[in-house]
C-alpha cells in the first residue's frame, strides 16, 4: 500500500522520479526501489514526503484514506 501511495502522489503532482529525488537527495534507483517495494522507506524520507505533499504519514502508510494532516 505504501508503495502505491507514494507513486500515486508523485503522479498526481505530475512529478518524475528524478524531480522528487532532487528534493529528497537520493538517487533515482533508490527512490524507484521505494515505489517498487524493494526497499523500506526510512522514517526521515517518509516524513519529508508527507510534508512535501501536505498529507499525513498515516495516509502514506495506508492507515487512513484521509489525506488531511491533523496538526
Secondary structure, DSSP 8 states (H G I E B T S, - for coil): -HHHHHHHHHHHTT--HHHHHHHHT--HHHHHHHHHTSS---HHHHHHHHHHHT--HHHHHTS-S------
